């Protein structure tokens, strides 16, 4: 599905006549989006990322059914992104999402190449390898094993990280304002959200629990589980609408 983003970016670059990534000062990525973002931030062009994804398909997604080989995924990420740290990427400011599932409630964690506002999160360790941040972000449940036995795909909480990015910029600006540096605040000029395509609509047969019909109750539980998963990993619909309305309130094109 990441190829959808790559092809979209290629089409925009062809119209723009220039490297698109250099026009962004802040970037947030989840799961496949984090791989694309990190690839571009480390100097790959879109055609190279296209080849990377074709290799990913052949080397990692080579089975008929999940789960897929987690060792192969980890080796692939290391081969593609090397041993450098998140902090070694100078530009743009990056947010790579992952979910720490060690305790309930689970917690969204971002690997950053900059120091966030004090009340947002602790600073990402300087020695954090980029490949490890990406391994955490891409640890999709069912498809792959958790990273370090606790980190899973950031999409469980932040499948569309546009809102998290806007919240980050807001907190950053607020801290600057409180420290008397309002003139250094970040002014958003445009917010661009790249997705991986729309999920087809399907009809839900029933949501009723009937003690006289165990089969119907089982179907209901199955449908409720599907609904909860759909909303937990939603990347369109409400997350997009909220991001658009917040951007609109700031007079920022979305």
Secondary structure, DSSP 8 states (H G I E B T S, - for coil): -HHHHHHHHHHHHHHHTS-SGGG-SEEEE-THHHHHHHHHHTT--HHHHHHHHHHHHHHTS-SSSS---HHHHHHHHHHHHTT-BGGG--SSEEEEEEEE-SSSS-EEEEEESS---TTT-----TT-BHHHHHHHHT--TTTS--BTTTEEETHHHHSSTHHHHHHHHHHHHHHHHHTT-GGG-----B--------------------TT-HHHHHHHHHHHHHHHHHHHT--STHHHHHHHHHHHHTT-B-
